[in-house]
Amino acid sequence: MTGQNLPASRRSNLLNPLAALYGGLVRARNWRYERVPGASHAVDVAVISVGNLTAGGTGKTPLVVEIVTRLQAAGRQPAILTRGYAAPPGHEADEVREFRLAVPDVPVVVNPNRLAGAAHARRVYHADCLVLDDGFQHRRLRRDLDIVLIDALDPWGGRRLLPAGRLREPLANLRRADWLIITRTNQVDPTLVQEIVAELHTHAPGVPVSKAAVAPSGFISGNGRVEPAAALAQRRVLPVCGIGNPASFNRLVGELARIIGEPLIFPDHHHYRRRDAERIAAVARQRQVECVVTTRKDWVKLSPCWPPADGPAPAVKLYRLEARTVLADPRGEFDQRLRRLFEEHP
């Protein structure tokens, strides 16, 4: 029996020694930032970090977009700092291209050295606030608001550290956060959300907890035509994605479309090539669906290689489903926290 054919629980147990080693490295690294003077550095503008505790998609990118949109509405000049994870040679990372598509007037600074990126954003773009994408584990740049996302569809990452589970840090480290946000709460039973809230209070007592939903906001074709998301109800569609948590996207499409085919799932950060696009189009024609629907993250890579209508074969149209994070803030506490940041950093 090969390693790939082992039951998941047995594979996880075999990886426990590596997880213990990884946990020791995490503890040593955090000890350094908490005890060694000068290990972390502040900058002269407000820094907001959006991160998570688990590997994979928790909805960081849509929340970063939501936050910078709020900052712009408040008259600020934000910039996004990102490391550019998993970018193929000569290409921008998925999240970078997604940011540029979603908020084209917000500078995106790509640099694994977040301090250097912050300096660049201040010097070149005159940013007066910075939003750090995937920043919870990147502690060298000091932040004023540390936000950690918890995915309601898979909140605890198997409760084991990498590589035995999906935890990047122990759950107890959530107490380091300034704000916790449970994402995709509208895609699970409300009682489960309350259970997640209760457990978060045990791991991070006193840290505020907010809830966020994912909501479709548009349906966009290759020529840029925008249709309401409800237009999917009139079509037979094939969902296609290569993201950290495909379940969220597939549920969204399933709630909107009249009939959907079995989704085509690619690995997270998949770099689509022409042969991938041709295969997807062929599957769509075979299943007699009217269009292929993908995420914004996949769209920026898939649309450039999408095959045009050619010969007698019917054209298969590619659409992207725009979705946004809707942060529940009935008492305005999150916005108040943002305002306090700018009182401290006028």
C-alpha positions, 0 to 999 in steps of 0.5 A: 500500500502506497502512502497515497493509498493510506487512510487519512487518519493513518497518514496523519498519525505518520506525520505527527513527528513532523508536526511536532518538529514544526510546532517547536519551530513555531514556538521558537519563532514566536518566542523571539518576536515576543521577547527579543527587542527589535525583532519587529519594527513599526512604521509611521502609518496604521498597519492592518493585518488580515491573516488566518491560522489554517492553511488554505482559503479562509476568505482573506482576499475578499476581506482585504478588498472590503477593508480597503474599500472602507478605508477609501470611503473614509478618505484614506489612501491605502496600499496592499502589502503581499508577498506574492505567494506561489507565483510562476516565473514571470507571472504575478501571484493569483491574489495580486492579479485579483486585487488589481482586478477588484480594486484597480485604484489601490496600489499593490506592493509585492515583496516578501520583505514586508518592511521594504514593501511598507517603505515602498508604499509610503515613498512611491504611492504616499499611502497613509495606511497599509493592509497586510495580506496573509500577515498573522505569521509575518511578525517582523512588521508591527501591526496596529490591528491584527485580524484573524479569519476563521472559516465556518466551513472548516474552522479548526484545520483538523486540530493538528499542526502542519503537515499532519493537519492544516494548522499553521499555529496552535489554536491557543495563539489566537489570543495574539489577535486583536479581532476574530472574524468568522467567514462564510457564516451563511453557508453553515447552520447557525448553531455551528456558528455559535459553537465556533464563537463559544470555542473562540472565546475559550482560546482567545478570551476578550478578543472581539468576534465578528461574523461575515457572510459571502454574497454574490454581487455580479456575473461577468462575461468575457466582454465585460458585460455585467449581469445580476447574479440571479441570471444564473437561475436561467442557465445550465452551468459548469463550476470550475475553480482552483482555490483553497476552499472550493466548497464555498464557491460551489455552494454559491453557484449551486444556490444560484444556478438552475442546473449545475454539472459536477464541478471541475476542481483544480489544485489551489493556485493552479496555473491554467494553460491552453490545454486546461481551457480546451479540456474544460470547454470540451467537458462543458460541451459534452455535458451540454451546459450553457456556460462555465462559471469560475471565481475571480481568482481563477478568471485572471488566469483562465480567461487569457487562454480561453478558446474562441468559437472555432468551426462547427463546435458550439461556443462555450462562454466563460463567466466569473462570479463576483462575490463579496464579503459582507461583514456583520457590524450591527453596532458599528464596533469594527468601524469604530476600531478603524476610526481609532486607528486613524486617531492614533495615526492622523 
